[in-house]
Amino acid sequence: MLSLATVVAAYGLVVLGSTVRVTNSGMGCPGWPLCAGQVGPIAQLHPLIEQSHRYLASLVTILILALAALAWRTGPKARHVRGPALVSVGAIAVQIVLGAITVLTDNAPVTVALHLAVGLLFLGIVTMTAVASFIGPEQSWPLPHQPGRLAWVTVAGLFFVLISGSLVVDGGAQSACGSWPACFGSRASGGLVALQLVHRSMVLIGGTLVVVYLITLLRKGSALHAQRLLALSGLALLAAQVTVGAFDALLDAPAALADVHLALASALWAVVVAVAYLSARGTRDRTAPVGSRDVERTVLSTAGREGC
């Protein structure tokens, strides 16, 4: 359960980071790590949002360290969790440093985008740690299967979709196109329109890859039940994400809707990463003899024993 709590907290951290960005609260606390020398509650809205983000980052760091320590102390039974858990420790350390640099450089667009990119990678690693904690140690590293080229391309494509969306926000191009899906009659500068069109092109490519990958997986008889549920969830999240993105453009990018937009994108990212990781660790081998152990029975079998 600790791994699940860590995933939820890490997801909340990414979403709250989005709230900081869309509400322009990034410099609500010009200092780091304290906010204007204060540790307690902040009276103004922007400092409160920014400081809340830092408090949640502290909680996530504690959870990550606890999970890594538990996986290390459990020994061989948790060897399949130990690797991604230790990687997540390094990722959160890099993310904290980037957060400090972002504040100290007055929210420079490059550092803000890099901060989000590492945050998404961190969420993906934490998701893999959670998936690993629900799979038996016999599926330990090295991975018994490969996710496949389509899975790798889909994960990479979706990652670039999210990064391009971050660049749209950081570049102030949210309202560059008041129409959807094309961009007609815009009065924004050519650079902002181009940035918006690049993002929409990435969404078209990345979204198509997600649909093809998840539907291909659903049609496979070897897919785990958990994979099927996640694949269906991913398709639903993608549909919601595209819908919210359309309304975001048509309604002139209100902050609340922009926040929901990134929240859905982050959830989709975590789901696709989980599906791909399950493909690497838990897909049944069709060539296995009838009397062999069904890999699907190992899913969720060790979570209670290991406490992860």
N, C-alpha and C positions, 0 to 999 in steps of 0.2 A: 504493500500500500504506500510505502514511502516513495517509490518510483512514480506512482500515479500522482501523488501530491506534488512531487517535484515538477512533473509535466504541466499540471494545472497552474502552478505558480509561475513557471517559465512562460507559459502562454499568456497569463495575465500581465507579466512584465513586458512582453512585446506589445500587447494591446495598450497598456498604460503608456508605454513609450510613444505609441502612435498618438495618443491623446495629448501628450506633451507637445508633439510636433504640430498637429492640426490646430491646437489652441494657441500656438506661438508662446508656449510656456517654457521653452528651453532655457531662456535666460532669466526665468523667474528667480533662480538662485544663482547669482553671478559667481559665488565662491564654491569651493569643493574641498572636502565632502560635506561640510556644514552649509546651511542656507543662511547667509547673512549672520553667521556666528551663532545661529540658534539650532537647538536639537529638537525642541518640542514643536507643537502645532504652529502653523503660520497663518496669520490673519487674512492675507490677500490670496486671491484665487490662484494666480499663476505660480507664486512660490509654493503654495500648498500642493498643486498638481506635481510640480517638479520634485519637491521633497518626498511626496508619497511614492513617486517612482523610485527614488533612492532607497527608501525604506523597504519597498518590495524587493529591490535588487539585493539588499542585505539578507532578507528572508530566503530568497532563492539560493544565495551563496551558502547559507547555513544548511539548507536541505541538500545541496549538492555535496558538500563536505561530509554530511552525515551518511548519505547514500554511498559515497566512495569508501568511507571508513567501514560501513557495514559489509559492503561487498568484499573488502580486503580481509576483514576479520572472519568472515564466513568460511574462507578457504576454498578448496577445490570445488565445492558445490556451487559456488558463485563465480567460477572462473569466466563464465560466459557474460557476466554482468560487469566484472571488474574492468575490462578494457574500455568499453564506452563510458563507464562511470569516471574513470581517471581522465579520459579525454575531455569530459565535460568540465572537470575541475580546471584544466588548462584553458578551456574556452571561456569560462566565466571570469577567469583572471584577466584574459585579454580584453573581454568586454568591459570590465571595470576600468581598466586603463584607458580604453577608448572613450568611455563616458567622461572621465576626468579631462581628457584632451579636448573633447567636444565642448565642454564648458569653458575651459581655459582659452580656447580659440574663438570664443564668442559664437558658437554654433556655425562654424564654417561648413558650407554645403558638402564638401568632400568628407569631412570627419563625421557629419551626420549620416550620410549615406553609408559610409563604412561601418558606423556603429550599428545601423539596422542590418547590414549584410551579416556581420558577425553574430548579431542577435538571432537571425534566422538560422544560421548554421548551428548555433547553440541550442535552439529549440529542436532542430533536427536530431542532434546528438542525444539530447535528453529523451526524446521520443524513442530513439533506438535503444537507449538504456532501459526504458520502461518495457519495451517489447521483449528485450533479452531477459528481463526478470520474470517474464511469464512463459519462458521456454526452458525445457529441461537442459541440464548441462551436457547431454550427449550431442546437442547441436552447438557445441562450443566452437570457439575460434580454432583453426581457420574455418570460414563459412563452408558448409557442406554443399551449397548450391550457389549459383550466380543469379542475380536478379534479371539479367538479360540486357541487351543493348537498348531496347525500348524503354525499360525502366530507368536506366541511367540518363538517357536523353530526356525523358519526361521530367525527372527530378531537376536536371540542369535547366531545362526550359522554364519550368515553374519558378525556379529561383530567380532567373533573369526577369521574369514578369514582375515579381515583387520588387526587385531592385529598380526596374524602370519606373514602377509606380512611386517608389521613394524619390527618385529624381524629379518626377513630375511635381510632387509636393514641395521638395526642397527648392526647385527652380521657380515656384510660383505659377505653374502652368495648369493648376486644377481647373480654372475657369477659361482656359484658352479656347476651348471648343464648346459652344453652347448647344450643339447638335450631336446626335449619335445615331449610327456608328460613324458616319462620315463627319467631316468638319467643314460646314458651309457658313459663309457670312461672318467669320470671326474677325474681330477688330483687334485682336492681340497681335503682338509682334511675331514675325516669322519664326524666330527661334523658339518661342513658347508653343506655337502651333506645331512645329516640327517635333518638339519633345513630346507633346501629347499624342501625335500620330505614331511616333516610335513606340510609345507605350501600348497603344491600341493594337499595333501590328504584333507586338510581343504577346499580347493577350490572345490574339487570334491563333498564333502559332502554338503558344504554351497550352491554351485551352484545348486545342485540337489534339495535342499530344496526350493530355490528361484523359480526354474522352476515349481515344483509341486504346490507350494503355489499360484503363480500368474496364472497358467493355471486353477487351481481349482476355483479361484475367477472369472476368465473370463467365466467359464462355468455356473456360478450361475446367475439365472435370477434376483436375488435381488441386484446385484451389482450396485452401482451408476455409472453414465457415467464418472465421474471424476476418479473413481477407475479403470475403464476399460482403460482409457487413460494412467493412471499411470502404470498399470500392463503391458501394451504393451511397454511403455517406459522402464520399468524395464527389460523386456526380451531383448530388443534391447541393453540396456546398458550392460547386462550380456554377450551377444554375443560379443560385442566390447571389453569388459574387458578380456575375455578369449583369444581373438585374439591378443590383445596387449601383454598380458602376454606371449603367445607363442613366438612372435617376440622378446620380451624383453630377453627371454632366448636364443634364437637362434642367436641374434645379440650381445651377451655379455653385456647385460644390460646397454645400453647408458643412460646417465642421463635424457635426454629429454623424452625418451620413458618410463623410470621408473616414471617420473613425471606424464605423461599422464595416466599411469597405475593406480596410486593412485587417480588421478582426476576422472577417470571413476568409480573407486570403491566407492569413497565418494558420487558421484551422485547416484549410485545404492543404497547405504545405505540410503540416504535421501528419495528416491522414495519408497523403501520398508517400511520404517518407516511411511511415509505418507499414504500408502495403509493400513497398519495395524491400524493406528489411525483412518482413515475414517471408517474402519470396526467396530471400537468400538463406533463411534459417529454418523455415518450417514447412516448405512445400513437399508434399508426398512424392515419392519416386514411383512412377507408373510401372517400372520394371521390377519392383520389389516383389518377392514371393508372397503368396497369400498369407502365410503364417507369420510374416514379419510384423514388427511393431508399427502401428499406425502413428506417424509423426504428429498427427493432429491431437492425439491423446496426451501428448506432452505439453501442449499449450495450456497455460494456467495451472500446470500440475505442481510447480515448485514455488510459486509465489508465497504460499502460506508457510512452507517449510523454511524458506530463506529470509522471510521478512522484508523482501525488497519490493 
